[in-house]
Amino acid sequence: MVIDIHTHIFPDKIAESTLDKLRGKSHSKTFTDGTLYGLMASMKKFGVDVSVILPVATKPEQVIKINDRATQINENFSEVGIISFASIHPDFEGYAVELSRLKNLGFKGIKVHPVYQGTDIDDKNFLRIFYRAAELDLIVLTHAGLDIGYPGVVRCTPKMSRHVVEEVGDFKFILAHMGGWKSWDEVLNELADTNIFMDTSFSTGKIPALDDGYYNANELNLLDAENFMKLYKTFGADKILFGTDSPWMSPNMPMDFIKSLPISEDDKNKILGRNAEELLTL
């Protein structure tokens, strides 16, 4: 089974305009139209069995509406193989009640994005959410490291992530982009003795850049096999989850990368789906 732990979609009415805006900020390509049906088509084409959608509330008042929409998506999981996490904003004062509601509705986890939400990952407003999520056994998946659309802005460094673990204790904590996008040496130095998970989204090979000359050749480089293997050997196959960041990376790119690694077939299967299957209790 192949499970993509990190995807995004947008409402049909705004998907095209949203992707246009984000492509302009990131100077990178998209591989679907950003809709639910676009994700479904991509899954079918590349053999992805299950995808997890990660919505982000950029304002506190968006939380309930986004989570209600995610609830509707989850009602069709058995038919389409797509489930959605919920979203919580750090300034949303009703977080405790909402997290309990989400647990009762059967949600597997929540997504936060420190850059989009304007708050450091180890800020007290995030920590209170993580304490409650841990009590409810909800997964927390966060953007980590730099964000391609916000050059120089980092609100989830590996050191901050370590602080979260030290404060909250062990919980189901997934750091996107292999622990911290373009902060991979620091991930090795700061997080090697923790029990964090990481996903592969938008972290391997090269940035799928637009042909606009914005990036120089070196800036396009993400993790190559040698540097990916350093993370693999440090954290182990059990802590790595396959993710694409769809629509920003086509599933075949990180899938082919993982299949080409000099690791056992069992470990490849863990990364591509088995770890996520167990974490999500599917």
C-alpha positions in Angstrom: 0.0 0.0 0.0 1.2 3.5 -0.9 0.1 6.3 1.4 0.8 10.0 0.7 0.7 11.6 4.1 1.1 15.2 2.8 -1.3 16.7 0.1 -3.3 19.8 -0.3 -6.5 20.7 -2.2 -8.5 23.9 -2.5 -12.2 24.5 -3.2 -13.0 24.3 -6.9 -14.1 27.9 -7.1 -10.7 29.3 -5.9 -8.3 26.5 -6.9 -7.1 28.1 -10.1 -6.5 31.5 -8.7 -4.9 30.2 -5.5 -2.4 28.1 -7.5 -1.6 31.0 -9.7 -0.8 33.1 -6.7 1.3 30.4 -5.0 3.2 29.6 -8.2 4.1 33.2 -8.4 5.4 33.2 -4.8 7.3 29.9 -5.1 8.4 30.0 -8.7 7.6 26.3 -8.9 5.3 24.1 -10.9 2.1 22.3 -9.9 1.2 18.8 -11.0 -2.6 18.8 -10.5 -5.2 21.5 -10.7 -5.4 21.7 -6.9 -8.9 20.2 -6.6 -10.1 17.0 -5.0 -10.7 15.5 -8.4 -7.3 16.5 -9.5 -5.8 14.7 -6.5 -7.9 11.6 -7.2 -6.7 11.5 -10.8 -3.1 11.8 -9.7 -3.5 9.0 -7.2 -5.0 6.7 -9.9 -2.2 7.5 -12.4 0.7 6.9 -10.1 -0.7 4.1 -7.9 -1.3 5.9 -4.6 -3.8 4.1 -2.5 -4.5 6.7 0.2 -3.9 10.4 0.4 -4.1 12.6 3.5 -5.2 16.2 2.9 -3.7 18.9 5.2 -5.8 22.0 5.4 -4.5 25.2 7.0 -6.5 27.9 8.7 -4.7 31.2 8.3 -7.2 33.0 10.5 -8.9 31.7 13.7 -12.3 32.3 12.3 -11.7 29.8 9.5 -11.2 26.8 11.8 -14.7 25.5 12.2 -15.6 26.0 8.5 -12.4 24.2 7.3 -13.0 21.4 9.7 -16.6 21.0 8.7 -15.5 20.7 5.1 -12.9 18.1 6.1 -15.6 16.1 7.9 -17.5 15.9 4.6 -14.4 14.6 2.8 -13.8 11.9 5.4 -17.3 10.6 5.0 -16.3 9.3 1.6 -12.9 7.7 2.6 -14.0 4.2 1.9 -14.9 5.1 -1.7 -12.0 7.3 -2.7 -9.2 6.6 -0.4 -8.8 10.2 0.7 -8.9 11.5 4.3 -8.4 14.9 5.7 -6.7 16.1 8.8 -8.3 19.1 10.6 -6.7 22.5 11.1 -6.3 24.5 14.3 -5.0 28.1 14.4 -2.8 29.0 17.4 -5.0 32.0 18.2 -8.2 30.0 18.2 -9.4 30.2 21.8 -11.9 27.3 21.4 -9.1 24.9 20.6 -9.8 22.4 23.5 -13.4 22.0 22.6 -12.7 21.8 18.9 -10.0 19.1 19.4 -12.4 17.0 21.5 -15.1 17.4 18.7 -12.6 16.4 16.1 -11.6 13.3 18.1 -15.2 12.3 18.5 -15.7 12.8 14.7 -12.9 10.3 14.1 -10.2 12.6 12.8 -6.7 11.1 12.9 -4.8 14.4 13.3 -4.3 18.1 12.8 -2.1 20.2 10.5 -0.5 23.5 11.6 1.7 25.8 9.5 3.8 28.2 11.7 4.7 30.4 8.7 1.2 30.8 7.3 -0.1 31.2 10.9 2.5 33.7 11.9 3.6 31.9 15.1 6.7 30.0 16.2 6.1 26.3 16.6 7.2 26.4 20.3 5.1 29.4 21.1 2.8 28.9 24.2 -0.3 29.1 21.9 0.9 26.2 19.9 2.1 24.2 23.0 -1.3 24.3 24.6 -2.8 22.8 21.4 -0.1 20.1 21.4 -0.7 19.2 25.0 -4.4 18.6 24.3 -3.7 16.8 21.0 -1.3 14.4 22.8 -4.0 13.7 25.5 -6.4 12.8 22.7 -3.8 10.7 20.8 -4.2 13.0 17.8 -1.4 13.3 15.3 0.2 16.7 14.8 1.8 17.4 11.4 3.6 20.7 11.0 5.4 22.5 8.2 9.0 22.5 9.3 12.0 24.6 8.1 12.0 27.2 5.4 9.0 27.8 3.2 9.6 28.2 -0.5 7.1 31.0 -0.8 8.5 33.0 2.1 12.3 33.3 1.7 14.2 33.6 4.9 11.2 33.0 7.2 11.6 30.1 9.6 9.1 29.5 12.4 9.8 25.9 12.9 13.5 25.2 13.3 14.8 21.9 14.5 15.8 23.5 17.7 12.2 24.8 18.2 10.9 21.3 17.4 13.2 19.9 20.0 11.7 22.4 22.5 8.2 21.2 21.7 9.2 17.6 22.4 10.9 18.6 25.6 7.8 20.5 26.8 5.0 18.1 25.6 6.8 14.8 25.8 6.5 12.0 23.3 3.5 12.3 21.1 2.6 11.7 17.4 4.6 14.6 16.0 5.4 14.7 12.3 7.8 17.3 10.9 7.2 17.8 7.2 9.9 18.1 4.6 12.3 15.6 6.3 12.3 17.4 9.6 13.0 20.9 8.3 13.1 22.1 4.7 16.7 23.0 3.8 17.7 22.7 7.4 18.7 19.0 7.2 22.1 19.3 8.9 20.4 20.9 11.9 17.8 18.2 11.9 20.6 15.6 12.3 22.2 17.6 15.1 19.2 18.6 17.1 16.6 15.8 16.7 18.6 12.6 16.4 17.6 11.4 20.0 13.9 12.3 19.7 10.9 10.2 18.6 9.7 12.6 15.9 8.4 11.4 12.6 9.3 13.1 9.3 7.7 13.1 5.8 9.5 13.2 2.5 7.3 15.9 1.0 9.0 18.4 -1.4 12.4 17.3 -0.1 14.1 15.0 -2.6 15.7 15.5 -6.0 15.3 19.0 -7.2 12.7 21.8 -7.0 10.3 21.5 -9.9 10.9 25.1 -10.9 9.1 27.3 -13.4 11.2 28.2 -16.4 11.5 31.8 -15.3 15.2 32.0 -14.3 14.4 32.8 -10.7 16.6 30.1 -9.2 20.2 29.4 -9.9 21.3 25.8 -10.4 22.4 25.2 -6.8 19.2 26.6 -5.3 17.2 23.9 -7.0 19.0 21.1 -5.2 17.1 19.2 -2.5 18.2 16.0 -0.8 20.2 13.6 -2.9 20.5 10.0 -2.1 23.7 10.4 -0.1 22.2 13.1 2.2 18.8 11.3 2.5 20.6 8.2 3.6 22.2 10.2 6.5 18.7 10.9 7.8 17.6 7.4 7.2 20.5 5.9 9.1 20.0 8.4 12.0 16.3 8.1 12.4 15.5 4.8 10.9 13.0 3.7 8.3 10.2 3.5 10.9 10.2 7.3 11.4 10.0 8.3 7.7 6.7 8.7 5.9 6.1 9.1 2.2 4.6 12.5 1.2 4.5 14.6 -1.9 3.2 18.1 -1.0 0.8 17.6 -4.0 0.0 19.6 -6.1 3.6 20.8 -5.8 5.3 17.5 -6.5 4.1 14.6 -8.6 4.0 11.3 -6.7 6.3 9.5 -9.1 9.2 11.8 -8.3 9.7 10.9 -4.6 8.3 7.4 -5.2 11.0 6.6 -7.7 13.6 8.3 -5.5 12.7 6.0 -2.5 12.6 2.9 -4.7 16.1 3.7 -6.0 17.7 3.9 -2.5 20.2 1.2 -1.4 17.9 0.0 1.4 15.8 -3.2 1.9 12.5 -3.7 0.2 10.9 -4.0 3.6 12.2 -0.5 4.6 11.0 0.9 1.3 7.6 -0.5 2.0 7.6 1.0 5.5 8.4 4.4 4.1 6.0 4.2 1.2 3.0 3.2 3.2 3.2 0.8 6.1 4.4 3.4 8.7 1.6 5.7 7.8 -0.9 2.8 7.8 0.1 2.0 11.4 0.2 5.6 12.5 -3.2 6.4 11.0 -4.6 3.0 12.3 -6.3 2.3 8.9 
